[in-house]
């Protein structure tokens, strides 16, 4: 199999894969197109009416990435008109949440389409892997304050600093909090050896590595900062 790929971020190819300069170039050459992207504002309807017209005639689309990535109405029309010869879809913009919920998609009743339920995570093997992954992420948060994979606290991943105590500070994302944190600590000559900040629309997350001798005092000062949600001395 000859593999070609396109990525918004330049990446070195693996094996015999060949990078293409644009999505248009990729879809116009490939016989089978598979999607491997997250659901973001940039990827919503990534495969739309305009892009589908650029597909190599008779090609096949496989989507098991995210449901919002493909315009299903445009895909159904292209399948009916013969622009594409087939499609296999595992993810949808709306998926039934429980037994009895009616499932509907424009791709139903088309002879050249395979529709599969998005339940790969429900296999025994997947459930075991998910359990291990979640346990590992919780352990990393409890031990180092790493929040990779969190849907509420901004993602932060930072190495431990020797000779310090680490404090986690979660606060409402409003202007001035970080400035107040630094002002309070500097007022009492508390040395910050490392500091990390990440925010989302609602929450700000600060990780501070401070001098061990003054960590208890720093903890109390951070609890008094306005708009604080939670403060925890990690180690």
C-alpha positions, 0 to 999 in steps of 0.5 A, a space after each residue: 500500500 502506498 501511504 500519503 498524508 496531510 497534516 496542518 503541522 509539518 511532520 516527518 514521514 514514517 516508513 514509506 509514507 509521503 507528505 502532501 502539501 495540502 488537503 486538496 492535493 491529498 484527496 485528489 490523489 488518494 483512493 481511500 481517505 481516513 481521518 485522524 483529527 480531534 474535534 475543534 473549531 478548525 476541524 468542524 466540517 473539514 470534509 465539506 461540499 467543496 472538499 468532497 468535490 476535490 476527491 478522486 472520483 470513485 474514492 472511499 472515505 473512512 471516518 472514525 475520528 469525530 462526528 462533526 468532522 464530516 458534512 454528512 448531507 454533502 457526503 450522502 449526495 456525493 455517494 448518490 451521485 457517484 463522486 465517491 464509491 463508498 464510505 465507512 462511518 463510525 462517528 456521528 454529530 449526534 449519537 444515541 445516549 441509551 437503548 431506545 433512542 432513535 438513530 438517524 443519519 443522512 447516510 442510512 439506506 445507502 447501499 455503498 455505506 457501512 455504518 457502525 456504532 461508536 462503541 469501540 471503548 466498550 470492549 473488555 480490552 478497551 475498558 481495561 486500558 481506559 481503567 489503567 489510563 485514568 488511574 495513571 492520570 489521577 496518580 500523576 495529578 495527585 503526585 505531581 499536579 499534572 492535569 493532562 486529559 482533564 476536561 475542567 482544569 487546564 492541561 499542565 505537565 511539568 517536571 518535579 523540582 528538587 529541593 522544593 515544595 509544590 503548591 497547586 492553586 486553582 482560581 477563577 479566570 479573572 485578571 489580576 490573580 497571578 499578579 496578586 499571587 506573586 505580590 503576596 509571596 514576594 512581600 514575605 520574601 518567599 522564593 519561587 523556583 518555578 511557576 506554571 500557569 494555564 487557563 481556560 474560559 473559566 478556570 486558571 491553574 497555577 503550579 508553584 515550586 517554592 522554598 521548602 522552608 517557607 512552603 507552609 507560609 506560602 500555602 496560607 498566603 495563597 488561600 487568601 488570594 481573591 477568586 481562589 477556588 482550591 489550594 493544595 500543598 502537593 509535597 
